Amino acid sequence: MTKKYATNEKKPSQIFLDSLTGGGSHYMVCGYCGRTHYCPESENFYHNDNDRTDEQDAYKYYLEEALNEQKKDPDGVLIHYDVDFVEAKDLNGITFVLECPCNGLAKYEAFIWGSKNDIRNYLKNRIDQEFEWAQQQLNINKLKGIS
């Protein structure tokens, strides 16, 4: 039985991606769909040394590992030959690989944008409550002589 991986043609917008924190790596597992991403052309394997044997050996081992994993799970292992690293964004404790065909962040963006009025009301109410609590603490501090 083969594993079924989510695929979504719709990508999240750039404005949404720019709003999130994240990073990148030459090896990453998408926390949303579980696909593994390898970047064997990563500059992590090359340095400006004249003796590149260690880096070349590491590259060869890494590429062999990626190809072996891809043979075991063709839909779940992606090899990105043309980039140094895949980029990821974090949301709700999940790491989303941006180059992943699941485009998992698109669903989150659709949810947030579709619920924007409810979210806006929640944020207003929450900010008002936080402000009220801060005012109460300020009054307590003044009564106790704390400035």
N, C-alpha and C positions, 0 to 999 in steps of 0.2 A: 504494500500500500504506500503510495507516495503522499507526501505532505502537500497540502494545498496552501499556497501563500496568497495573501491579499494583493490585488493589483488595482490601481486606480489611475486612470488617464488624467484626471483633474489634479493639477498641482496647486499648492498653496500660493497665495500672492506674495510678491516681494515685500510689500509693506508689513505683512504678517511675519514673515521670516526675519525682517530687520528688527522686529519687536522682541525677539526671543534671544536667549543666550545659547551658546553652543561652542563647538570646537571641531576638530578634525583628526583623522588618523589614517594610517595606511592599512589598518585592519579594524573593522568595526562590525558589530552585530546590530541590526535594526531592532530596537526594543519594541516596535509596534508589530512587525510581521515575523521577525525571527530570521530573516535572510542574513547571510554572512557576506561581507564585502571585503575584497582583497585589492590592493593596489601595488602590484609587483614592480612598477616603474618608479616607485617612490624614491626621492632623493635620500631618504633615510639609509639607503643601501650604498650610497656613494659619498665619499669624502674627497677632499682635495689632496689626498696622499698619492704618491707615485706607486706604492705597493697596494693594489686594490684586491688582493687575493681573498682576504677575509670578507670584504663586502660582496665580492662576486659569489663566493660560496654561500653567504647568507641569502643573497638574491635567488640563487639557484634552488636552495632548500625551500625558501618561501614560495617560489613559483611552483615547485613540485607539490608542496603541501596544498596550495590553492587548487591546483589541477586535480589532485587526488580527491579533495573534498568535493569539488564540482562533479566529478564522476559519480560519487556516492549520492549527491543531491543536486542534480542539474538546475532545478528551479530555485533552490535555496542558497546557492553560492554564486555570487557575481564577481567576476574578475574585471577590474577597471584598468586596462592597459594604458590608457591615455592620460591619466591624472596621477599626481603625487599622493593625493589623499582624498578620502570622501569627507564631506562636511556633515555635521549633525547639529540639530537643535534639540534642546531639552524643554519638555513641557509635561507637567503633571507627573513628574518622576520617571518619564519615559524618554529615552534617547531615540530620536527619529533621524535616520540617515536620509539626507536630502536627495542623493542619487538613487534611492531605492524606488522601484516601481510601485510600491504600495502607496506612496504619497500620503502616508497616514495623517500628516498635519493638515491636509485639506479638509478632513472630516472635523477636526477640532476648530479650524477657522470657520467652517460653515455653521457649526453649532454656536460659536461665540457671536458671529455676526447675526445669525438668525435669532439669537436671544438677547441682542444688544439692549433693548429697552428694559428687559428684566434685569440684566446685569447692571445697567446704568442706575436703575432704581435701588438695587442692592448696594452698590457702591456709595450712593448718596446717603442711604439710611445708615450704612455702616460708618461712614465718615462722620455723620452727625452724632452717632452714638459714641464714637471714639472721642470726638471733641467734647461731648458732655462729660465723659469719664475724666478726661484731662482737666476740665474745669473743676470738677469735684475734687480731684487730687490737689490741684493748685490751692483751692480753698482750705483743704485739710492742712496742707503745708503751711499756709499763712497763719492758721489758728495755732499751729504748733511752733511757730516762729522760725520756720524753715523758709529761706528765700530761694 
